[in-house]
Amino acid sequence: MAAELEKTRRRAVLAEARCELLERQLVHIEQQQGTLLPAPELVSLVDPLDAPALACGTSPKVLLVDDQGANLLALEAVLGVHGYDMVSVASGPAALRALLESDDYAVILLDVQMPDMDGYETAAHIKRRARTRDIPIIFLTAIGNDPEYSMRGYAAGAVDFIVKPFDPWALRAKVAVFVEFYLQRHREHPSPH
């Protein structure tokens, strides 16, 4: 398990390095074409956490749900570079309890295959509750690319369906999009906390 975590961390570091290289290349190309965005816009496109903090001063929360501890550690390693407030739980019922304690999550990463209550059932419970139905859910699965599984995931309310092993940069980028939507909503409609 430690070897897998280290391998995932190395892949995350390499993905981050590739992204930084790509960003430098894009800036260089935009400078040559005269289409370089002003610095504040470029920063908000690259890292939504550079946006103004929430009124209560906390980081956006991300709920991680997976029955495998190694998978939770890998998700934390991949997403930890952005400073999200990550809450990790190991089951569907634990996810529902976490959502009862606080429904202020930017996104939920939800494993499909879990004992007792699988990801589909967990998502159905989340979507039934008025206070949590609008939280985006990204399903993570090792099942494969079978269209039946992804169709079932989208029917359960998922906004995306990612097959494991996942590309760390792609996952980070997808989560960042939903965090940016969350931050934008909070800038437009601050909560009265």
Secondary structure, DSSP 8 states (H G I E B T S, - for coil): -HHHHHHHHHHHHHHHHHHHHHHHHHHHHHHHHT----HHHHHHHH-GGGS---TT----EEEEE-S-HHHHHHHHHHHGGGT-EEEEESSHHHHHHHHHH----SEEEEES--SSS-HHHHHHHHHHSTTTTTS-EEEEESS-S-HHHHHHHHHTT-SEEEESS--HHHHHHHHHHHHHHHHHHHHHS----
